[in-house]
Amino acid sequence: MLHVLCSMIKMWKNYVYAFCITVAIFATAFYLGNYFGDKKINELRATESQIALDILSSETEFALLGELSCPEAQNSLLSQELNSLGEKLDYSEEKFGTDNSDVIALKKQYSLLEIKDYLLIKKLKDCPRSPVTILYFYADNCPNCEREGYVLTYLREHYPELRVYSFDFNLELSALQTLASIYGITAEKLPVLVIKRTPQSGFKTVEEVKALLPELRTTTPTKTD
């Protein structure tokens, strides 16, 4: 009888030990989850604040450039700033996810900034030659959109005078939806490049885009390593 009682006590001790270990594991996991969750949120907030500041700075520059002539506006650093801001947003999407509400809000602000820049370039006067622009409409679920993005990145790196404005077709933004409707763009046609006000549906290679923009051929491309 005593032997049985000792065995039961030993068994219950093992249960208690197992329970304590389980509680400790869950407590540690909960703490680490909260810690890294808070760290991720703080990092997103810092990135959001920096991008928001960049957007405000660029919007202020728009107001200044609106009063300038074509050569002064085209030689500004705004295009480079837009490219840099776009890279920061790409990083935020990869880091925090495309469905993050803060990332989506920043993406909307950036898209409006791109539209503003496009309209500004279009209304500039006294230009010796028209600015070279491409409107690029894409979607995350588009099979060839990522490939098209690589093509445009290559062209932009080699031809600095080329301005590429990239827009997520599925972004719920009225100004963007209006811009897409002007050119009759639908999800089935993606990717779409608007070149010289003409929509070009489907994937286009580097040579195909250059054929649609012969003015690029008159410019010596910038060599990049």
ChimeraX attribute file (.defattr): number of C-alpha atoms within 10 A of each C-alpha:
attribute: neighborCount
match mode: 1-to-1
recipient: residues
	/A:1	6
	/A:2	7
	/A:3	8
	/A:4	9
	/A:5	10
	/A:6	11
	/A:7	12
	/A:8	12
	/A:9	12
	/A:10	12
	/A:11	12
	/A:12	12
	/A:13	12
	/A:14	12
	/A:15	12
	/A:16	12
	/A:17	12
	/A:18	12
	/A:19	12
	/A:20	12
	/A:21	12
	/A:22	12
	/A:23	12
	/A:24	12
	/A:25	12
	/A:26	12
	/A:27	12
	/A:28	12
	/A:29	12
	/A:30	11
	/A:31	12
	/A:32	12
	/A:33	12
	/A:34	12
	/A:35	12
	/A:36	11
	/A:37	12
	/A:38	12
	/A:39	12
	/A:40	14
	/A:41	13
	/A:42	12
	/A:43	15
	/A:44	18
	/A:45	13
	/A:46	12
	/A:47	17
	/A:48	19
	/A:49	13
	/A:50	14
	/A:51	21
	/A:52	17
	/A:53	12
	/A:54	17
	/A:55	20
	/A:56	14
	/A:57	13
	/A:58	21
	/A:59	17
	/A:60	11
	/A:61	14
	/A:62	17
	/A:63	11
	/A:64	11
	/A:65	20
	/A:66	15
	/A:67	11
	/A:68	13
	/A:69	13
	/A:70	21
	/A:71	13
	/A:72	10
	/A:73	19
	/A:74	17
	/A:75	10
	/A:76	12
	/A:77	11
	/A:78	18
	/A:79	20
	/A:80	12
	/A:81	15
	/A:82	21
	/A:83	16
	/A:84	13
	/A:85	19
	/A:86	19
	/A:87	12
	/A:88	16
	/A:89	21
	/A:90	15
	/A:91	13
	/A:92	23
	/A:93	16
	/A:94	10
	/A:95	13
	/A:96	16
	/A:97	14
	/A:98	16
	/A:99	9
	/A:100	12
	/A:101	11
	/A:102	16
	/A:103	21
	/A:104	18
	/A:105	14
	/A:106	18
	/A:107	23
	/A:108	19
	/A:109	16
	/A:110	23
	/A:111	21
	/A:112	19
	/A:113	19
	/A:114	21
	/A:115	18
	/A:116	14
	/A:117	21
	/A:118	18
	/A:119	11
	/A:120	16
	/A:121	21
	/A:122	12
	/A:123	10
	/A:124	19
	/A:125	12
	/A:126	9
	/A:127	13
	/A:128	8
	/A:129	8
	/A:130	13
	/A:131	17
	/A:132	17
	/A:133	20
	/A:134	23
	/A:135	23
	/A:136	23
	/A:137	26
	/A:138	24
	/A:139	17
	/A:140	12
	/A:141	11
	/A:142	14
	/A:143	13
	/A:144	16
	/A:145	20
	/A:146	15
	/A:147	15
	/A:148	21
	/A:149	17
	/A:150	13
	/A:151	17
	/A:152	23
	/A:153	13
	/A:154	13
	/A:155	22
	/A:156	17
	/A:157	14
	/A:158	17
	/A:159	18
	/A:160	14
	/A:161	18
	/A:162	18
	/A:163	22
	/A:164	22
	/A:165	22
	/A:166	19
	/A:167	22
	/A:168	16
	/A:169	21
	/A:170	14
	/A:171	15
	/A:172	11
	/A:173	15
	/A:174	10
	/A:175	13
	/A:176	20
	/A:177	14
	/A:178	11
	/A:179	14
	/A:180	18
	/A:181	11
	/A:182	10
	/A:183	13
	/A:184	10
	/A:185	21
	/A:186	14
	/A:187	14
	/A:188	10
	/A:189	16
	/A:190	22
	/A:191	27
	/A:192	27
	/A:193	27
	/A:194	19
	/A:195	16
	/A:196	12
	/A:197	12
	/A:198	12
	/A:199	19
	/A:200	18
	/A:201	16
	/A:202	14
	/A:203	20
	/A:204	18
	/A:205	13
	/A:206	13
	/A:207	11
	/A:208	10
	/A:209	19
	/A:210	14
	/A:211	12
	/A:212	12
	/A:213	17
	/A:214	10
	/A:215	13
	/A:216	18
	/A:217	11
	/A:218	8
	/A:219	12
	/A:220	9
	/A:221	15
	/A:222	11
	/A:223	8
	/A:224	7
	/A:225	2
